Amino acid sequence: MLMITYLLRLADRFLGTRASVYGWALYFGNVGATVDCTTWTNVCVRCGAGHPSAWLLQEHMVKRGLQILPTYRCPGCRTRNFFTDDKG
């Protein structure tokens, strides 16, 4: 599942698809706060929590190590995920 998710993220980036994007939000009534509508591509394959790439980089959670592709551990469940930059 981890590799499939990463490949879908790459396809989204290079082919302009949205195969890896999921989620929804419903707002009823007057929403007093500003709603953040940016897309986060780093969604944990285990627990589904999303994290912005800028925050993962700022917190030094992204590791390259010996592997070619950068990874991060989900702050919630500690599962290893492939990292993708939200820009692009």
Gaussian input, Z-matrix of N, CA and C with variables (Angstrom, degrees):
# hf/3-21g

backbone

0 1
 N
 C     1     B1
 C     2     B2     1     A1
 N     3     B3     2     A2     1     D1
 C     4     B4     3     A3     2     D2
 C     5     B5     4     A4     3     D3
 N     6     B6     5     A5     4     D4
 C     7     B7     6     A6     5     D5
 C     8     B8     7     A7     6     D6
 N     9     B9     8     A8     7     D7
 C    10    B10     9     A9     8     D8
 C    11    B11    10    A10     9     D9
 N    12    B12    11    A11    10    D10
 C    13    B13    12    A12    11    D11
 C    14    B14    13    A13    12    D12
 N    15    B15    14    A14    13    D13
 C    16    B16    15    A15    14    D14
 C    17    B17    16    A16    15    D15
 N    18    B18    17    A17    16    D16
 C    19    B19    18    A18    17    D17
 C    20    B20    19    A19    18    D18
 N    21    B21    20    A20    19    D19
 C    22    B22    21    A21    20    D20
 C    23    B23    22    A22    21    D21
 N    24    B24    23    A23    22    D22
 C    25    B25    24    A24    23    D23
 C    26    B26    25    A25    24    D24
 N    27    B27    26    A26    25    D25
 C    28    B28    27    A27    26    D26
 C    29    B29    28    A28    27    D27
 N    30    B30    29    A29    28    D28
 C    31    B31    30    A30    29    D29
 C    32    B32    31    A31    30    D30
 N    33    B33    32    A32    31    D31
 C    34    B34    33    A33    32    D32
 C    35    B35    34    A34    33    D33
 N    36    B36    35    A35    34    D34
 C    37    B37    36    A36    35    D35
 C    38    B38    37    A37    36    D36
 N    39    B39    38    A38    37    D37
 C    40    B40    39    A39    38    D38
 C    41    B41    40    A40    39    D39
 N    42    B42    41    A41    40    D40
 C    43    B43    42    A42    41    D41
 C    44    B44    43    A43    42    D42
 N    45    B45    44    A44    43    D43
 C    46    B46    45    A45    44    D44
 C    47    B47    46    A46    45    D45
 N    48    B48    47    A47    46    D46
 C    49    B49    48    A48    47    D47
 C    50    B50    49    A49    48    D48
 N    51    B51    50    A50    49    D49
 C    52    B52    51    A51    50    D50
 C    53    B53    52    A52    51    D51
 N    54    B54    53    A53    52    D52
 C    55    B55    54    A54    53    D53
 C    56    B56    55    A55    54    D54
 N    57    B57    56    A56    55    D55
 C    58    B58    57    A57    56    D56
 C    59    B59    58    A58    57    D57
 N    60    B60    59    A59    58    D58
 C    61    B61    60    A60    59    D59
 C    62    B62    61    A61    60    D60
 N    63    B63    62    A62    61    D61
 C    64    B64    63    A63    62    D62
 C    65    B65    64    A64    63    D63
 N    66    B66    65    A65    64    D64
 C    67    B67    66    A66    65    D65
 C    68    B68    67    A67    66    D66
 N    69    B69    68    A68    67    D67
 C    70    B70    69    A69    68    D68
 C    71    B71    70    A70    69    D69
 N    72    B72    71    A71    70    D70
 C    73    B73    72    A72    71    D71
 C    74    B74    73    A73    72    D72
 N    75    B75    74    A74    73    D73
 C    76    B76    75    A75    74    D74
 C    77    B77    76    A76    75    D75
 N    78    B78    77    A77    76    D76
 C    79    B79    78    A78    77    D77
 C    80    B80    79    A79    78    D78
 N    81    B81    80    A80    79    D79
 C    82    B82    81    A81    80    D80
 C    83    B83    82    A82    81    D81
 N    84    B84    83    A83    82    D82
 C    85    B85    84    A84    83    D83
 C    86    B86    85    A85    84    D84
 N    87    B87    86    A86    85    D85
 C    88    B88    87    A87    86    D86
 C    89    B89    88    A88    87    D87
 N    90    B90    89    A89    88    D88
 C    91    B91    90    A90    89    D89
 C    92    B92    91    A91    90    D90
 N    93    B93    92    A92    91    D91
 C    94    B94    93    A93    92    D92
 C    95    B95    94    A94    93    D93
 N    96    B96    95    A95    94    D94
 C    97    B97    96    A96    95    D95
 C    98    B98    97    A97    96    D96
 N    99    B99    98    A98    97    D97
 C   100   B100    99    A99    98    D98
 C   101   B101   100   A100    99    D99
 N   102   B102   101   A101   100   D100
 C   103   B103   102   A102   101   D101
 C   104   B104   103   A103   102   D102
 N   105   B105   104   A104   103   D103
 C   106   B106   105   A105   104   D104
 C   107   B107   106   A106   105   D105
 N   108   B108   107   A107   106   D106
 C   109   B109   108   A108   107   D107
 C   110   B110   109   A109   108   D108
 N   111   B111   110   A110   109   D109
 C   112   B112   111   A111   110   D110
 C   113   B113   112   A112   111   D111
 N   114   B114   113   A113   112   D112
 C   115   B115   114   A114   113   D113
 C   116   B116   115   A115   114   D114
 N   117   B117   116   A116   115   D115
 C   118   B118   117   A117   116   D116
 C   119   B119   118   A118   117   D117
 N   120   B120   119   A119   118   D118
 C   121   B121   120   A120   119   D119
 C   122   B122   121   A121   120   D120
 N   123   B123   122   A122   121   D121
 C   124   B124   123   A123   122   D122
 C   125   B125   124   A124   123   D123
 N   126   B126   125   A125   124   D124
 C   127   B127   126   A126   125   D125
 C   128   B128   127   A127   126   D126
 N   129   B129   128   A128   127   D127
 C   130   B130   129   A129   128   D128
 C   131   B131   130   A130   129   D129
 N   132   B132   131   A131   130   D130
 C   133   B133   132   A132   131   D131
 C   134   B134   133   A133   132   D132
 N   135   B135   134   A134   133   D133
 C   136   B136   135   A135   134   D134
 C   137   B137   136   A136   135   D135
 N   138   B138   137   A137   136   D136
 C   139   B139   138   A138   137   D137
 C   140   B140   139   A139   138   D138
 N   141   B141   140   A140   139   D139
 C   142   B142   141   A141   140   D140
 C   143   B143   142   A142   141   D141
 N   144   B144   143   A143   142   D142
 C   145   B145   144   A144   143   D143
 C   146   B146   145   A145   144   D144
 N   147   B147   146   A146   145   D145
 C   148   B148   147   A147   146   D146
 C   149   B149   148   A148   147   D147
 N   150   B150   149   A149   148   D148
 C   151   B151   150   A150   149   D149
 C   152   B152   151   A151   150   D150
 N   153   B153   152   A152   151   D151
 C   154   B154   153   A153   152   D152
 C   155   B155   154   A154   153   D153
 N   156   B156   155   A155   154   D154
 C   157   B157   156   A156   155   D155
 C   158   B158   157   A157   156   D156
 N   159   B159   158   A158   157   D157
 C   160   B160   159   A159   158   D158
 C   161   B161   160   A160   159   D159
 N   162   B162   161   A161   160   D160
 C   163   B163   162   A162   161   D161
 C   164   B164   163   A163   162   D162
 N   165   B165   164   A164   163   D163
 C   166   B166   165   A165   164   D164
 C   167   B167   166   A166   165   D165
 N   168   B168   167   A167   166   D166
 C   169   B169   168   A168   167   D167
 C   170   B170   169   A169   168   D168
 N   171   B171   170   A170   169   D169
 C   172   B172   171   A171   170   D170
 C   173   B173   172   A172   171   D171
 N   174   B174   173   A173   172   D172
 C   175   B175   174   A174   173   D173
 C   176   B176   175   A175   174   D174
 N   177   B177   176   A176   175   D175
 C   178   B178   177   A177   176   D176
 C   179   B179   178   A178   177   D177
 N   180   B180   179   A179   178   D178
 C   181   B181   180   A180   179   D179
 C   182   B182   181   A181   180   D180
 N   183   B183   182   A182   181   D181
 C   184   B184   183   A183   182   D182
 C   185   B185   184   A184   183   D183
 N   186   B186   185   A185   184   D184
 C   187   B187   186   A186   185   D185
 C   188   B188   187   A187   186   D186
 N   189   B189   188   A188   187   D187
 C   190   B190   189   A189   188   D188
 C   191   B191   190   A190   189   D189
 N   192   B192   191   A191   190   D190
 C   193   B193   192   A192   191   D191
 C   194   B194   193   A193   192   D192
 N   195   B195   194   A194   193   D193
 C   196   B196   195   A195   194   D194
 C   197   B197   196   A196   195   D195
 N   198   B198   197   A197   196   D196
 C   199   B199   198   A198   197   D197
 C   200   B200   199   A199   198   D198
 N   201   B201   200   A200   199   D199
 C   202   B202   201   A201   200   D200
 C   203   B203   202   A202   201   D201
 N   204   B204   203   A203   202   D202
 C   205   B205   204   A204   203   D203
 C   206   B206   205   A205   204   D204
 N   207   B207   206   A206   205   D205
 C   208   B208   207   A207   206   D206
 C   209   B209   208   A208   207   D207
 N   210   B210   209   A209   208   D208
 C   211   B211   210   A210   209   D209
 C   212   B212   211   A211   210   D210
 N   213   B213   212   A212   211   D211
 C   214   B214   213   A213   212   D212
 C   215   B215   214   A214   213   D213
 N   216   B216   215   A215   214   D214
 C   217   B217   216   A216   215   D215
 C   218   B218   217   A217   216   D216
 N   219   B219   218   A218   217   D217
 C   220   B220   219   A219   218   D218
 C   221   B221   220   A220   219   D219
 N   222   B222   221   A221   220   D220
 C   223   B223   222   A222   221   D221
 C   224   B224   223   A223   222   D222
 N   225   B225   224   A224   223   D223
 C   226   B226   225   A225   224   D224
 C   227   B227   226   A226   225   D225
 N   228   B228   227   A227   226   D226
 C   229   B229   228   A228   227   D227
 C   230   B230   229   A229   228   D228
 N   231   B231   230   A230   229   D229
 C   232   B232   231   A231   230   D230
 C   233   B233   232   A232   231   D231
 N   234   B234   233   A233   232   D232
 C   235   B235   234   A234   233   D233
 C   236   B236   235   A235   234   D234
 N   237   B237   236   A236   235   D235
 C   238   B238   237   A237   236   D236
 C   239   B239   238   A238   237   D237
 N   240   B240   239   A239   238   D238
 C   241   B241   240   A240   239   D239
 C   242   B242   241   A241   240   D240
 N   243   B243   242   A242   241   D241
 C   244   B244   243   A243   242   D242
 C   245   B245   244   A244   243   D243
 N   246   B246   245   A245   244   D244
 C   247   B247   246   A246   245   D245
 C   248   B248   247   A247   246   D246
 N   249   B249   248   A248   247   D247
 C   250   B250   249   A249   248   D248
 C   251   B251   250   A250   249   D249
 N   252   B252   251   A251   250   D250
 C   253   B253   252   A252   251   D251
 C   254   B254   253   A253   252   D252
 N   255   B255   254   A254   253   D253
 C   256   B256   255   A255   254   D254
 C   257   B257   256   A256   255   D255
 N   258   B258   257   A257   256   D256
 C   259   B259   258   A258   257   D257
 C   260   B260   259   A259   258   D258
 N   261   B261   260   A260   259   D259
 C   262   B262   261   A261   260   D260
 C   263   B263   262   A262   261   D261

   B1=1.4447
   B2=1.5312
   B3=1.3131
   B4=1.4569
   B5=1.5267
   B6=1.3129
   B7=1.4602
   B8=1.5284
   B9=1.3221
   B10=1.4660
   B11=1.5245
   B12=1.3167
   B13=1.4590
   B14=1.5148
   B15=1.3230
   B16=1.4554
   B17=1.5330
   B18=1.3252
   B19=1.4645
   B20=1.5297
   B21=1.3378
   B22=1.4632
   B23=1.5216
   B24=1.3280
   B25=1.4640
   B26=1.5298
   B27=1.3271
   B28=1.4637
   B29=1.5246
   B30=1.3199
   B31=1.4654
   B32=1.5245
   B33=1.3221
   B34=1.4671
   B35=1.5239
   B36=1.2991
   B37=1.4605
   B38=1.5259
   B39=1.3279
   B40=1.4639
   B41=1.5306
   B42=1.3317
   B43=1.4585
   B44=1.5280
   B45=1.3233
   B46=1.4592
   B47=1.5147
   B48=1.3354
   B49=1.4716
   B50=1.5264
   B51=1.3097
   B52=1.4692
   B53=1.5294
   B54=1.3198
   B55=1.4663
   B56=1.5221
   B57=1.3308
   B58=1.4619
   B59=1.5259
   B60=1.3227
   B61=1.4733
   B62=1.5198
   B63=1.3128
   B64=1.4504
   B65=1.5221
   B66=1.3030
   B67=1.4604
   B68=1.5151
   B69=1.2945
   B70=1.4530
   B71=1.5151
   B72=1.3142
   B73=1.4618
   B74=1.5249
   B75=1.2944
   B76=1.4617
   B77=1.5220
   B78=1.3201
   B79=1.4646
   B80=1.5143
   B81=1.3288
   B82=1.4565
   B83=1.5195
   B84=1.3056
   B85=1.4509
   B86=1.5128
   B87=1.3090
   B88=1.4636
   B89=1.5275
   B90=1.3218
   B91=1.4612
   B92=1.5243
   B93=1.3153
   B94=1.4545
   B95=1.5160
   B96=1.3056
   B97=1.4683
   B98=1.5282
   B99=1.3277
   B100=1.4541
   B101=1.5252
   B102=1.3185
   B103=1.4630
   B104=1.5283
   B105=1.3178
   B106=1.4606
   B107=1.5313
   B108=1.3339
   B109=1.4699
   B110=1.5218
   B111=1.3265
   B112=1.4590
   B113=1.5308
   B114=1.3187
   B115=1.4643
   B116=1.5226
   B117=1.3182
   B118=1.4552
   B119=1.5251
   B120=1.3231
   B121=1.4577
   B122=1.5266
   B123=1.3191
   B124=1.4671
   B125=1.5242
   B126=1.3276
   B127=1.4556
   B128=1.5171
   B129=1.3122
   B130=1.4677
   B131=1.5206
   B132=1.3310
   B133=1.4577
   B134=1.5311
   B135=1.3137
   B136=1.4714
   B137=1.5230
   B138=1.3456
   B139=1.4694
   B140=1.5285
   B141=1.3531
   B142=1.4557
   B143=1.5119
   B144=1.3241
   B145=1.4646
   B146=1.5232
   B147=1.3316
   B148=1.4553
   B149=1.5166
   B150=1.3285
   B151=1.4607
   B152=1.5191
   B153=1.3390
   B154=1.4640
   B155=1.5257
   B156=1.3177
   B157=1.4665
   B158=1.5229
   B159=1.3331
   B160=1.4707
   B161=1.5277
   B162=1.3236
   B163=1.4644
   B164=1.5234
   B165=1.3313
   B166=1.4662
   B167=1.5243
   B168=1.3306
   B169=1.4666
   B170=1.5297
   B171=1.3206
   B172=1.4690
   B173=1.5232
   B174=1.3077
   B175=1.4672
   B176=1.5316
   B177=1.3242
   B178=1.4716
   B179=1.5262
   B180=1.3252
   B181=1.4629
   B182=1.5245
   B183=1.3341
   B184=1.4586
   B185=1.5262
   B186=1.3236
   B187=1.4666
   B188=1.5153
   B189=1.3112
   B190=1.4685
   B191=1.5194
   B192=1.3024
   B193=1.4539
   B194=1.5127
   B195=1.3230
   B196=1.4567
   B197=1.5251
   B198=1.3209
   B199=1.4632
   B200=1.5293
   B201=1.3016
   B202=1.4628
   B203=1.5263
   B204=1.3198
   B205=1.4559
   B206=1.5181
   B207=1.3435
   B208=1.4637
   B209=1.5309
   B210=1.3241
   B211=1.4579
   B212=1.5262
   B213=1.3215
   B214=1.4675
   B215=1.5171
   B216=1.3135
   B217=1.4646
   B218=1.5241
   B219=1.3175
   B220=1.4623
   B221=1.5300
   B222=1.3264
   B223=1.4677
   B224=1.5258
   B225=1.3378
   B226=1.4558
   B227=1.5104
   B228=1.3438
   B229=1.4702
   B230=1.5271
   B231=1.3374
   B232=1.4620
   B233=1.5344
   B234=1.3280
   B235=1.4601
   B236=1.5262
   B237=1.3196
   B238=1.4619
   B239=1.5246
   B240=1.3359
   B241=1.4579
   B242=1.5137
   B243=1.3266
   B244=1.4574
   B245=1.5240
   B246=1.3246
   B247=1.4625
   B248=1.5105
   B249=1.3279
   B250=1.4570
   B251=1.5220
   B252=1.3216
   B253=1.4563
   B254=1.5232
   B255=1.3197
   B256=1.4623
   B257=1.5327
   B258=1.3148
   B259=1.4612
   B260=1.5153
   B261=1.3221
   B262=1.4599
   B263=1.4533
   A1=110.50
   A2=116.22
   A3=121.08
   A4=111.03
   A5=117.67
   A6=121.35
   A7=111.32
   A8=117.79
   A9=120.97
   A10=110.12
   A11=116.80
   A12=120.88
   A13=111.02
   A14=117.09
   A15=120.94
   A16=110.74
   A17=117.38
   A18=121.08
   A19=111.57
   A20=117.85
   A21=120.90
   A22=111.03
   A23=117.61
   A24=120.72
   A25=110.69
   A26=117.12
   A27=120.80
   A28=110.87
   A29=117.08
   A30=120.68
   A31=110.39
   A32=116.70
   A33=120.46
   A34=110.95
   A35=115.94
   A36=121.01
   A37=111.93
   A38=117.43
   A39=120.53
   A40=114.22
   A41=117.66
   A42=120.64
   A43=112.99
   A44=116.41
   A45=119.94
   A46=114.01
   A47=117.61
   A48=121.37
   A49=109.45
   A50=117.04
   A51=122.50
   A52=109.52
   A53=116.67
   A54=122.03
   A55=113.17
   A56=118.12
   A57=119.72
   A58=112.49
   A59=117.23
   A60=120.80
   A61=109.20
   A62=115.49
   A63=119.48
   A64=108.15
   A65=115.86
   A66=121.08
   A67=110.94
   A68=115.22
   A69=120.91
   A70=108.73
   A71=115.07
   A72=121.59
   A73=107.73
   A74=116.29
   A75=121.98
   A76=108.01
   A77=115.93
   A78=121.21
   A79=107.94
   A80=116.33
   A81=121.65
   A82=108.45
   A83=116.61
   A84=120.61
   A85=111.75
   A86=115.46
   A87=122.44
   A88=109.45
   A89=116.03
   A90=121.15
   A91=106.83
   A92=117.21
   A93=121.72
   A94=114.75
   A95=117.04
   A96=121.09
   A97=110.20
   A98=115.35
   A99=121.02
   A100=109.49
   A101=116.17
   A102=121.62
   A103=109.04
   A104=116.27
   A105=122.02
   A106=108.32
   A107=116.90
   A108=121.74
   A109=113.03
   A110=117.21
   A111=119.13
   A112=110.21
   A113=115.28
   A114=121.39
   A115=109.61
   A116=116.64
   A117=122.36
   A118=107.15
   A119=116.62
   A120=120.11
   A121=113.02
   A122=117.83
   A123=121.18
   A124=109.56
   A125=114.35
   A126=121.94
   A127=107.36
   A128=116.63
   A129=121.90
   A130=111.15
   A131=116.49
   A132=121.44
   A133=112.17
   A134=117.62
   A135=120.21
   A136=112.09
   A137=117.48
   A138=119.65
   A139=113.63
   A140=117.77
   A141=120.86
   A142=115.61
   A143=118.05
   A144=120.75
   A145=110.30
   A146=116.63
   A147=121.32
   A148=111.19
   A149=116.04
   A150=121.71
   A151=109.43
   A152=118.44
   A153=120.15
   A154=111.15
   A155=116.37
   A156=120.61
   A157=111.68
   A158=117.97
   A159=120.51
   A160=110.47
   A161=117.67
   A162=121.35
   A163=110.80
   A164=117.76
   A165=120.77
   A166=110.86
   A167=116.95
   A168=121.00
   A169=111.24
   A170=116.54
   A171=121.52
   A172=111.68
   A173=116.71
   A174=122.01
   A175=112.33
   A176=117.57
   A177=123.45
   A178=111.74
   A179=116.08
   A180=121.35
   A181=111.93
   A182=117.85
   A183=121.88
   A184=108.80
   A185=116.19
   A186=122.35
   A187=109.47
   A188=115.96
   A189=120.93
   A190=109.96
   A191=118.85
   A192=121.80
   A193=113.06
   A194=117.17
   A195=122.62
   A196=112.56
   A197=116.40
   A198=118.89
   A199=110.88
   A200=116.21
   A201=122.24
   A202=110.65
   A203=116.99
   A204=121.60
   A205=111.04
   A206=118.11
   A207=120.02
   A208=110.90
   A209=116.30
   A210=122.21
   A211=109.67
   A212=115.44
   A213=122.32
   A214=107.82
   A215=115.90
   A216=120.99
   A217=107.71
   A218=116.11
   A219=121.14
   A220=108.76
   A221=117.90
   A222=119.71
   A223=113.17
   A224=117.36
   A225=120.69
   A226=114.56
   A227=116.67
   A228=119.38
   A229=113.45
   A230=117.58
   A231=124.50
   A232=113.99
   A233=118.34
   A234=121.59
   A235=109.69
   A236=116.98
   A237=121.26
   A238=109.87
   A239=115.79
   A240=123.71
   A241=109.03
   A242=116.65
   A243=119.87
   A244=108.67
   A245=115.76
   A246=122.63
   A247=110.86
   A248=117.25
   A249=122.48
   A250=108.82
   A251=116.28
   A252=121.73
   A253=109.02
   A254=117.64
   A255=122.00
   A256=111.55
   A257=118.10
   A258=121.01
   A259=109.78
   A260=115.92
   A261=119.05
   A262=110.49
   D1=-36.46
   D2=-178.94
   D3=-60.28
   D4=-46.58
   D5=-178.62
   D6=-69.55
   D7=-38.03
   D8=178.38
   D9=-62.13
   D10=-44.11
   D11=178.64
   D12=-60.41
   D13=-43.38
   D14=-179.97
   D15=-65.07
   D16=-43.40
   D17=179.19
   D18=-63.19
   D19=-37.63
   D20=176.04
   D21=-65.44
   D22=-38.26
   D23=176.86
   D24=-62.70
   D25=-42.19
   D26=177.76
   D27=-64.66
   D28=-42.06
   D29=178.32
   D30=-61.13
   D31=-42.48
   D32=177.36
   D33=-57.67
   D34=-44.69
   D35=-176.99
   D36=-66.52
   D37=-47.50
   D38=-172.23
   D39=-90.30
   D40=-25.70
   D41=-178.28
   D42=-105.30
   D43=-5.07
   D44=179.33
   D45=73.57
   D46=20.52
   D47=178.09
   D48=-87.29
   D49=179.69
   D50=176.22
   D51=-133.96
   D52=38.22
   D53=-175.68
   D54=-66.53
   D55=-27.48
   D56=-177.44
   D57=-96.65
   D58=-0.80
   D59=-177.76
   D60=-89.23
   D61=130.01
   D62=174.57
   D63=-148.24
   D64=169.75
   D65=179.55
   D66=118.40
   D67=168.00
   D68=-179.17
   D69=-159.02
   D70=165.10
   D71=175.73
   D72=-152.14
   D73=136.31
   D74=177.50
   D75=-121.47
   D76=131.33
   D77=179.03
   D78=-123.11
   D79=128.12
   D80=179.48
   D81=-119.82
   D82=137.41
   D83=177.87
   D84=80.13
   D85=-158.83
   D86=-177.15
   D87=-87.20
   D88=115.69
   D89=178.04
   D90=-92.14
   D91=114.71
   D92=-175.18
   D93=-76.62
   D94=-28.10
   D95=-176.56
   D96=-96.44
   D97=160.09
   D98=175.12
   D99=-72.53
   D100=133.80
   D101=-178.69
   D102=-93.81
   D103=127.09
   D104=178.48
   D105=-85.27
   D106=113.02
   D107=-177.46
   D108=-105.90
   D109=16.10
   D110=179.69
   D111=-73.38
   D112=153.01
   D113=179.78
   D114=-91.64
   D115=129.38
   D116=175.26
   D117=-106.59
   D118=123.24
   D119=-177.97
   D120=-90.34
   D121=-13.47
   D122=-178.57
   D123=-93.54
   D124=90.47
   D125=179.82
   D126=-116.17
   D127=128.45
   D128=-176.57
   D129=-62.52
   D130=133.37
   D131=179.68
   D132=-73.25
   D133=-14.84
   D134=-179.18
   D135=-98.77
   D136=-55.91
   D137=-173.20
   D138=-101.25
   D139=-13.31
   D140=177.12
   D141=83.23
   D142=5.48
   D143=179.06
   D144=-73.30
   D145=136.11
   D146=178.98
   D147=-100.85
   D148=146.38
   D149=-179.13
   D150=-139.98
   D151=132.07
   D152=178.48
   D153=-67.83
   D154=140.75
   D155=-177.01
   D156=-62.76
   D157=-37.04
   D158=179.78
   D159=-61.01
   D160=-39.74
   D161=-179.91
   D162=-69.15
   D163=-42.55
   D164=178.17
   D165=-60.28
   D166=-40.46
   D167=177.63
   D168=-68.33
   D169=-43.54
   D170=-179.60
   D171=-61.03
   D172=-37.54
   D173=-179.33
   D174=-85.74
   D175=5.34
   D176=178.71
   D177=57.13
   D178=41.27
   D179=-179.61
   D180=-94.48
   D181=-11.09
   D182=-177.98
   D183=-89.59
   D184=128.21
   D185=-177.88
   D186=-122.23
   D187=142.93
   D188=174.07
   D189=-103.90
   D190=-45.93
   D191=177.96
   D192=51.58
   D193=-142.18
   D194=-179.78
   D195=-84.62
   D196=-17.48
   D197=-179.63
   D198=-77.92
   D199=154.04
   D200=-178.53
   D201=-73.85
   D202=-41.87
   D203=-176.98
   D204=-90.03
   D205=135.76
   D206=178.64
   D207=-68.86
   D208=145.71
   D209=179.82
   D210=-130.95
   D211=166.60
   D212=172.27
   D213=-146.41
   D214=157.42
   D215=174.58
   D216=-99.52
   D217=131.81
   D218=179.07
   D219=-58.69
   D220=128.30
   D221=178.94
   D222=-62.04
   D223=-24.58
   D224=-178.08
   D225=-83.07
   D226=-50.26
   D227=-173.35
   D228=-117.76
   D229=-1.71
   D230=175.92
   D231=68.69
   D232=16.40
   D233=176.81
   D234=-75.86
   D235=139.55
   D236=178.23
   D237=-77.48
   D238=134.04
   D239=-179.33
   D240=-133.33
   D241=153.28
   D242=171.93
   D243=-75.97
   D244=141.20
   D245=-178.63
   D246=-94.70
   D247=135.50
   D248=170.89
   D249=-131.13
   D250=145.83
   D251=179.24
   D252=-78.86
   D253=134.00
   D254=-178.79
   D255=-68.67
   D256=-22.72
   D257=179.68
   D258=-72.09
   D259=149.08
   D260=175.83
   D261=113.42

